[in-house]
């Protein structure tokens, strides 16, 4: 597909790398010539220097003939104007990143009235993932499928877990309905089977009933963690979206914000939340605010390094769960995660949603891609397909299908019924099927067949 991207920030860079890797023709528009040249060197793309919202620049970039136009500059208004201009110029689809809480209240109106195909708010999506993480205290990540009815939970198996050294087929009968769909061991991904032996440090991807996942994690941790007290460091956009999703009857919440004006505004808008003006990176200040008494600390400032310091401090004080917002994932590779637990990357969330949208457009006549998530730093993918009437895998028992190696059918959703796939089950048109793959990117469900 012919794709034009505007903005070479963190999201733009991730999209250029990922979409070029999937053999799309990418044109990048960027004002900063040095940054544009850098992107051309590291990704297989072409580029144009200029303002991507201007008609002349878009015309030069060939927007009139492009399949998808993606505006991900730091400015909401620029992205909206650029997406509208692209649609009127002839782009078949336009996508805009919009971060302002004010705009988020009227996303549907803006999209429908202005003709923008997709509007994405990274902080809003990150807040949704944080809310899911609070439901699973031991989880590192939670990806949801089947329109929120199926959760895929990443869990790090601790050294003293009773399951260490046990084969999957030998797990206690209480967990027979729990499925470990994938694991990552020493940085290498694998699709496990009944003979796979669990080891300490394995990253397990669990699915099943939420209560069963929670029970497995509690048994592995040898303790039960109930989250009631939440401390958030940073009072920016992300924090506002988090507070909107936290029920004050369920969580006692405190926010620490250094900027006095921001702290006053938060206190006025969220009277049920305790807001403190102070330096959340100061060890002495955190001791004064009794950080160790909280069940979860969410590091949500605008500076990655500060968030990592806050999370490390919380872990050393004995806080059971830390959630850290990090946009520069290269820092994590350099520092080898430095003991961080759950890590939220808003830019990666946005990139995954756009890739899901692009793959769905590529496959307009086949089984549409409904949901998509990268697992283990991209080593594995989980994809949800809506089964079409023309799907080659339909109606036949799964035991008769020649499924490619490295692929696992995780779940089949048929109306309100969830099916854990077995050899006698059949895929039917209208089903939603969740697949995990460690091979080539899947754009159609038929690609699981050898």
C-alpha positions as CSV (number, residue, x, y, z in Angstrom):
1,X,0.0,0.0,0.0
2,X,1.0,3.6,-0.6
3,X,1.2,5.3,2.8
4,X,2.1,8.9,3.6
5,X,3.2,9.7,7.2
6,X,3.5,13.2,8.6
7,X,5.8,13.7,11.7
8,X,9.0,11.9,12.5
9,X,8.6,11.7,16.2
10,X,8.5,8.5,18.3
11,X,5.3,7.3,16.8
12,X,6.3,8.4,13.2
13,X,9.6,6.5,13.6
14,X,7.9,3.3,14.8
15,X,5.4,3.5,12.0
16,X,8.0,4.0,9.3
17,X,10.1,1.1,10.6
18,X,7.1,-1.3,11.0
19,X,5.1,-0.5,7.9
20,X,8.2,-0.4,5.7
21,X,9.2,-3.8,7.1
22,X,5.7,-5.1,6.0
23,X,6.6,-4.0,2.4
24,X,4.5,-0.9,2.2
25,X,5.6,2.2,0.1
26,X,6.2,4.9,2.8
27,X,6.7,8.6,2.2
28,X,7.5,10.7,5.3
29,X,6.9,14.4,5.5
30,X,8.9,16.2,8.2
31,X,9.9,19.8,8.7
32,X,13.3,19.0,10.2
33,X,15.6,18.1,7.4
34,X,18.2,16.5,9.6
35,X,15.6,14.3,11.2
36,X,14.2,13.3,7.9
37,X,17.6,12.3,6.5
38,X,18.1,10.2,9.6
39,X,14.8,8.4,9.1
40,X,15.6,7.7,5.4
41,X,18.9,6.1,6.5
42,X,17.4,3.8,9.1
43,X,14.2,2.8,7.2
44,X,13.4,1.9,3.6
45,X,11.3,5.1,2.9
46,X,11.3,8.3,0.8
47,X,10.9,11.7,2.3
48,X,9.9,15.3,1.7
49,X,10.8,18.4,3.8
50,X,7.8,20.6,4.7
51,X,4.6,21.1,6.6
52,X,2.4,18.1,6.1
53,X,-0.8,20.2,6.6
54,X,-0.2,22.3,3.5
55,X,-1.8,21.5,0.2
56,X,1.3,22.0,-1.9
57,X,3.4,19.8,0.3
58,X,0.8,17.0,0.2
59,X,0.5,17.3,-3.5
60,X,4.3,16.9,-3.9
61,X,4.1,13.8,-1.6
62,X,1.5,12.2,-3.9
63,X,-1.3,12.3,-1.2
64,X,-3.9,12.4,-4.0
65,X,-3.0,8.8,-4.9
66,X,-2.1,7.4,-1.5
67,X,-4.1,4.7,0.3
68,X,-3.6,5.9,3.8
69,X,-2.5,9.3,5.2
70,X,-1.3,9.3,8.8
71,X,-0.7,12.6,10.8
72,X,1.3,12.1,14.0
73,X,2.9,15.5,14.6
74,X,3.0,16.8,18.2
75,X,0.2,19.3,17.5
76,X,-3.4,18.2,17.5
77,X,-4.7,21.0,15.3
78,X,-2.0,20.3,12.7
79,X,-2.9,16.7,12.6
80,X,-6.7,17.4,12.2
81,X,-6.2,20.0,9.5
82,X,-3.7,17.7,7.7
83,X,-6.0,14.7,7.8
84,X,-8.9,16.8,6.4
85,X,-6.8,18.3,3.7
86,X,-5.5,14.8,2.7
87,X,-9.1,13.4,2.4
88,X,-10.2,16.3,0.2
89,X,-7.0,15.9,-1.9
90,X,-7.9,12.3,-2.6
91,X,-6.4,10.1,0.1
92,X,-8.6,7.0,0.6
93,X,-8.2,6.9,4.3
94,X,-6.8,9.4,6.8
95,X,-5.6,8.9,10.4
96,X,-4.9,11.6,13.0
97,X,-3.3,11.4,16.4
98,X,-5.2,13.7,18.8
99,X,-4.1,14.0,22.5
100,X,-6.1,16.8,24.0
101,X,-8.8,15.8,26.6
102,X,-11.1,18.4,25.2
103,X,-11.0,16.8,21.7
104,X,-11.4,13.3,23.1
105,X,-14.9,14.2,24.3
106,X,-16.0,14.7,20.7
107,X,-13.9,12.1,18.8
108,X,-16.9,10.5,17.1
109,X,-18.3,13.9,16.0
110,X,-15.0,15.1,14.6
111,X,-14.4,11.8,12.8
112,X,-17.8,11.6,11.2
113,X,-18.3,15.3,10.3
114,X,-14.7,15.9,9.0
115,X,-14.3,12.6,7.2
116,X,-11.3,11.4,9.2
117,X,-11.1,7.6,9.1
118,X,-9.5,7.0,12.5
119,X,-8.6,9.3,15.4
120,X,-6.3,7.9,18.1
121,X,-5.4,9.3,21.5
122,X,-2.3,7.7,22.9
123,X,-2.8,8.8,26.5
124,X,-6.4,7.7,26.6
125,X,-5.4,4.2,25.2
126,X,-2.6,4.0,27.8
127,X,-5.0,4.8,30.6
128,X,-7.3,2.0,29.4
129,X,-4.4,-0.4,29.6
130,X,-3.4,0.8,33.1
131,X,-7.0,0.3,34.2
132,X,-6.8,-3.3,33.0
133,X,-3.4,-3.8,34.8
134,X,-5.1,-2.8,38.1
135,X,-7.5,-5.7,37.6
136,X,-4.5,-8.1,37.4
137,X,-2.0,-7.0,40.1
138,X,0.7,-9.5,39.1
139,X,0.5,-8.8,35.3
140,X,3.2,-7.1,33.3
141,X,0.8,-6.4,30.3
142,X,-2.8,-7.0,29.6
143,X,-4.0,-7.2,25.9
144,X,-7.7,-7.6,25.3
145,X,-9.5,-9.3,22.4
146,X,-13.0,-10.3,21.5
147,X,-14.2,-6.8,22.2
148,X,-12.9,-6.9,25.7
149,X,-14.2,-10.4,26.6
150,X,-10.8,-12.1,26.4
151,X,-7.7,-11.0,28.1
152,X,-4.2,-12.1,27.3
153,X,-2.1,-11.5,30.4
154,X,1.7,-11.4,30.4
155,X,3.1,-12.8,33.7
156,X,6.7,-13.3,34.9
157,X,7.1,-16.6,36.7
158,X,9.0,-16.1,39.9
159,X,11.8,-18.4,41.1
160,X,9.8,-19.8,44.1
161,X,6.6,-20.5,42.2
162,X,5.3,-24.0,42.8
163,X,4.9,-24.5,39.0
164,X,8.6,-24.2,38.3
165,X,10.0,-27.4,36.9
166,X,6.4,-28.7,36.1
167,X,5.3,-29.7,32.6
168,X,2.2,-27.9,31.3
169,X,0.3,-31.2,31.1
170,X,1.0,-31.8,34.8
171,X,-0.4,-28.5,36.1
172,X,-3.1,-29.0,38.8
173,X,-6.6,-29.9,37.5
174,X,-7.8,-26.6,38.7
175,X,-6.0,-24.9,35.8
176,X,-7.2,-27.2,33.0
177,X,-9.2,-24.3,31.5
178,X,-6.2,-22.0,31.7
179,X,-4.3,-21.7,28.4
180,X,-0.6,-20.6,28.2
181,X,-0.7,-19.4,24.6
182,X,3.0,-18.4,24.4
183,X,6.1,-17.9,26.4
184,X,9.3,-16.0,26.1
185,X,12.4,-17.6,27.7
186,X,15.8,-15.8,27.7
187,X,14.5,-13.4,25.0
188,X,13.4,-16.2,22.7
189,X,9.7,-16.7,21.9
190,X,8.0,-20.1,21.7
191,X,4.6,-21.6,21.3
192,X,4.4,-24.2,24.2
193,X,2.8,-27.6,24.2
194,X,2.0,-30.1,26.9
195,X,5.6,-31.3,27.2
196,X,7.0,-27.7,27.8
197,X,8.6,-27.4,31.3
198,X,8.1,-24.1,33.1
199,X,11.2,-22.3,34.3
200,X,11.8,-19.4,36.6
201,X,11.9,-16.2,34.7
202,X,9.6,-17.4,31.9
203,X,7.3,-14.7,30.5
204,X,4.0,-16.5,30.2
205,X,1.0,-15.3,28.2
206,X,-2.1,-16.5,30.0
207,X,-5.7,-16.6,28.8
208,X,-8.9,-18.0,30.2
209,X,-11.5,-16.8,32.8
210,X,-10.2,-13.7,34.6
211,X,-10.7,-15.4,38.0
212,X,-8.7,-18.4,36.9
213,X,-5.8,-16.2,35.7
214,X,-5.8,-14.3,39.0
215,X,-5.8,-17.6,40.9
216,X,-2.9,-18.9,39.0
217,X,-0.9,-15.8,39.6
218,X,-1.7,-15.7,43.3
219,X,-0.6,-19.4,43.6
220,X,2.6,-18.6,41.8
221,X,3.3,-15.5,44.0
222,X,2.3,-17.4,47.1
223,X,0.3,-14.4,48.2
224,X,-2.8,-12.4,47.4
225,X,-2.4,-8.7,46.4
226,X,-5.5,-6.5,46.5
227,X,-5.1,-3.0,45.1
228,X,-6.9,-0.4,47.0
229,X,-4.5,2.5,47.4
230,X,-3.0,4.1,44.3
231,X,-0.3,6.8,44.1
232,X,0.2,8.6,40.8
233,X,3.3,10.7,40.2
234,X,2.7,13.3,37.5
235,X,-0.4,15.3,36.8
236,X,-0.5,15.6,33.0
237,X,-2.9,14.3,30.3
238,X,-2.3,10.7,31.1
239,X,-3.2,11.2,34.8
240,X,-6.4,12.8,33.9
241,X,-7.5,9.9,31.7
242,X,-6.4,7.5,34.5
243,X,-8.5,9.3,37.1
244,X,-11.5,9.3,34.8
245,X,-11.3,5.5,34.8
246,X,-10.7,4.9,38.5
247,X,-13.8,4.5,40.6
248,X,-13.3,6.5,43.8
249,X,-15.3,3.9,45.7
250,X,-12.8,1.2,44.8
251,X,-9.5,3.1,44.9
252,X,-8.0,5.6,47.4
253,X,-6.0,7.8,45.1
254,X,-3.3,10.4,45.5
255,X,-1.5,12.4,42.8
256,X,1.9,14.2,43.2
257,X,2.5,17.0,40.7
258,X,5.4,19.4,40.8
259,X,3.7,22.2,38.8
260,X,1.5,24.2,41.3
261,X,-0.9,25.4,38.6
262,X,-1.4,21.8,37.3
263,X,-1.9,20.5,40.8
264,X,-4.5,23.2,41.6
265,X,-6.4,22.4,38.4
266,X,-6.4,18.7,39.2
267,X,-7.6,19.3,42.7
268,X,-10.4,21.4,41.4
269,X,-11.5,18.9,38.7
270,X,-11.2,15.8,40.9
271,X,-12.2,16.7,44.5
272,X,-12.3,13.0,45.5
273,X,-8.6,12.7,44.8
274,X,-5.8,13.9,47.1
275,X,-3.5,16.1,45.1
276,X,-0.1,17.1,46.5
277,X,2.2,19.7,45.0
278,X,5.8,18.4,45.3
279,X,8.7,16.7,43.6
280,X,7.8,13.0,43.0
281,X,11.4,12.1,42.2
282,X,12.7,13.2,45.6
283,X,13.4,10.3,47.9
284,X,12.8,12.4,51.1
285,X,9.5,13.7,49.7
286,X,8.3,10.2,48.8
287,X,9.1,9.0,52.3
288,X,7.1,11.9,53.7
289,X,4.2,11.0,51.6
290,X,4.4,7.4,52.8
291,X,4.9,5.8,49.3
292,X,5.6,2.4,50.9
293,X,1.9,2.3,52.2
294,X,0.5,2.2,48.6
295,X,-0.4,-1.0,46.7
296,X,0.4,0.5,43.3
297,X,2.6,3.4,42.2
298,X,2.0,4.8,38.6
299,X,4.9,6.8,37.3
300,X,3.3,9.1,34.7
301,X,5.4,12.3,34.4
302,X,6.5,13.6,31.0
303,X,10.1,12.5,31.4
304,X,11.0,8.8,31.0
305,X,14.1,8.9,33.2
306,X,12.0,10.4,36.1
307,X,9.4,7.7,35.7
308,X,12.0,5.0,35.9
309,X,13.5,6.6,39.0
310,X,10.1,6.8,40.7
311,X,9.3,3.1,39.8
312,X,12.6,1.8,41.1
313,X,12.3,3.8,44.3
314,X,8.7,2.4,44.8
315,X,9.9,-1.2,44.3
316,X,12.8,-0.7,46.8
317,X,10.3,0.6,49.3
318,X,8.2,-2.6,48.9
319,X,5.3,-1.3,46.8
320,X,3.8,-4.5,45.4
321,X,3.1,-3.2,41.9
322,X,4.6,-0.4,39.8
323,X,3.4,0.9,36.4
324,X,5.9,3.0,34.5
325,X,5.2,5.1,31.4
326,X,8.2,4.9,29.1
327,X,8.2,6.2,25.5
328,X,11.9,5.7,24.7
329,X,12.1,2.0,24.7
330,X,15.8,2.2,23.8
331,X,16.4,3.2,27.4
332,X,14.9,-0.1,28.6
333,X,17.3,-2.1,26.4
334,X,20.3,-0.1,27.6
335,X,19.3,-0.6,31.3
336,X,17.9,-4.1,30.9
337,X,14.6,-2.9,32.4
338,X,16.4,-2.3,35.8
339,X,13.8,-4.3,37.7
340,X,10.8,-2.4,36.3
341,X,7.5,-4.2,36.4
342,X,4.6,-3.2,34.1
343,X,5.7,-0.8,31.4
344,X,3.3,1.3,29.4
345,X,4.4,2.8,26.1
346,X,1.7,5.1,24.6
347,X,3.5,5.5,21.3
348,X,3.7,1.7,20.8
349,X,0.0,1.4,21.6
350,X,-0.8,3.9,18.9
351,X,1.5,2.2,16.4
352,X,-0.1,-1.1,17.0
353,X,-3.6,0.3,16.5
354,X,-2.6,1.9,13.2
355,X,-0.9,-1.4,12.0
356,X,-4.1,-3.2,12.9
357,X,-6.1,-0.7,10.8
358,X,-3.7,-1.0,7.9
359,X,-3.8,-4.8,7.8
360,X,-7.6,-4.7,7.9
361,X,-7.7,-2.4,4.9
362,X,-5.2,-4.7,3.1
363,X,-7.6,-7.5,3.5
364,X,-11.0,-5.9,2.8
365,X,-12.4,-9.0,1.1
366,X,-11.0,-11.7,3.5
367,X,-11.2,-12.2,7.3
368,X,-10.8,-8.7,8.7
369,X,-8.2,-7.9,11.4
370,X,-10.2,-6.8,14.4
371,X,-7.5,-6.5,17.1
372,X,-3.7,-6.7,17.1
373,X,-1.0,-6.8,19.7
374,X,2.8,-7.3,19.8
375,X,4.1,-9.6,22.5
376,X,7.6,-9.7,23.9
377,X,9.0,-6.7,22.1
378,X,7.5,-7.8,18.8
379,X,8.8,-11.3,18.9
380,X,5.3,-12.7,18.8
381,X,2.0,-11.3,17.5
382,X,-1.6,-11.9,18.7
383,X,-4.2,-11.2,16.0
384,X,-8.0,-11.3,16.1
385,X,-9.8,-12.1,12.8
386,X,-13.5,-11.8,12.0
387,X,-14.2,-14.9,9.9
388,X,-15.5,-14.2,6.4
389,X,-17.8,-16.3,4.3
390,X,-14.9,-17.1,2.0
391,X,-12.4,-18.3,4.6
392,X,-10.7,-21.5,3.5
393,X,-10.5,-22.8,7.1
394,X,-14.3,-22.7,7.7
395,X,-16.5,-25.7,8.4
396,X,-13.7,-28.2,8.7
397,X,-12.6,-29.8,12.0
398,X,-9.3,-28.2,13.2
399,X,-7.7,-31.6,13.3
400,X,-8.0,-31.8,9.5
401,X,-6.4,-28.4,8.9
402,X,-2.8,-28.2,7.9
403,X,-1.8,-25.3,10.2
404,X,1.6,-23.8,9.8
405,X,4.2,-24.4,12.5
406,X,4.6,-21.6,15.0
407,X,0.9,-20.8,15.1
408,X,-1.6,-21.3,17.9
409,X,-5.4,-20.8,17.7
410,X,-6.0,-19.2,21.1
411,X,-9.8,-18.8,21.2
412,X,-12.9,-18.8,19.1
413,X,-15.7,-16.4,20.0
414,X,-19.2,-17.4,18.6
415,X,-21.7,-14.9,19.7
416,X,-21.6,-15.0,23.5
417,X,-19.9,-18.4,23.5
418,X,-16.1,-18.7,23.9
419,X,-14.5,-21.9,22.6
420,X,-11.0,-23.1,23.6
421,X,-10.1,-24.7,20.3
422,X,-9.8,-28.5,20.1
423,X,-9.4,-30.9,17.3
424,X,-13.1,-31.4,16.8
425,X,-14.0,-27.7,16.8
426,X,-14.7,-25.9,13.5
427,X,-14.3,-22.3,12.5
428,X,-17.6,-20.8,11.2
429,X,-18.3,-17.6,9.3
430,X,-19.1,-14.8,11.7
431,X,-16.8,-16.2,14.4
432,X,-14.0,-14.1,15.9
433,X,-10.7,-16.1,16.1
434,X,-7.6,-15.1,18.1
435,X,-4.3,-16.4,16.8
436,X,-0.8,-16.2,18.2
437,X,2.1,-16.3,15.7
438,X,5.8,-16.2,15.9
439,X,6.3,-16.1,12.1
440,X,5.4,-13.8,9.3
441,X,2.8,-11.0,9.9
442,X,-0.7,-12.3,9.4
443,X,-3.1,-10.3,7.3
444,X,-5.8,-13.0,6.7
445,X,-6.9,-16.0,8.6
446,X,-6.2,-18.2,5.6
447,X,-2.5,-17.5,6.1
448,X,-2.4,-19.9,9.1
449,X,-2.8,-22.7,6.6
450,X,0.3,-24.4,5.2
